[in-house]
């Protein structure tokens, strides 16, 4: 059984911001797959985890299950399994009961969330986000691509693009949110967040973000009830 380690960013009431670009890669049980973990609660190799993962060229993992689901956003390269090849920009949601043996021939970097999608009724998604059209919002310079929202589940996922100079004003994350900066950068009263930055904002968090150069963000809302405190 995997050893239980000290939780990493397990205090769910705390605002957390991590610059993964400044972190060192750490090894996984596979000698050719590396990771930067930003959240982990539970056993070292089978707990609830959020991380950035890098596959070297011709790397692979043995077949394994995904209890409570798996979510992947391919950031670079091509991520593969026996179900297909997924290029940069692909969003995958693999629900409970899913099993695969992932690998990458050219190498890849992915943003991954494990054990955060319980529910046997969740849909499986394989979205090529680059082929989706950006949808306008009520805020000038701010557009979105909806990735996941399903009746019966509160959590929802989307991409947002903020044009250079966008300042949407005060945003209140009523149900909490997680943000990952895919490209560009933004800032608020607490700091500056470049590509690779991950933020977890507890329910009720208010801030006033703006971007000078523009940015693209992964945003997940209303998922705090699925996270395990540590």
Number of C-alpha atoms within 10 A of each C-alpha: 7 10 11 13 13 13 18 16 20 18 15 18 14 13 14 17 20 18 17 20 13 10 13 10 16 12 14 15 9 12 12 16 23 19 22 20 20 22 22 26 22 20 16 16 15 17 20 21 23 22 19 23 23 26 26 18 16 11 18 21 18 9 11 11 13 17 21 19 23 22 20 20 25 22 22 16 19 22 27 19 16 11 9 10 14 21 18 18 19 22 22 20 21 22 24 22 12 15 16 16 14 19 23 23 16 14 20 24 22 24 23 18 20 20 21 23 23 15 15 11 12 18 13 16 15 14 17 17 17 13 9 12 11 16 12 14 11 8 12 12 16 21 18 20 18 16 21 17 14 11 8 9 14 14 20 16 19 16 20 23 22 25 19 17 13 20 20 16 11 12 12 15 17 14 17 22 23 21 20 24 22 22 17 20 22 26 16 14 9 10 9 15 21 18 18 21 22 26 18 25 25 21 20 13 16 14 16 14 18 23 20 15 13 18 23 21 24 21 21 20 20 19 19 22 13 15 17 18 16 14
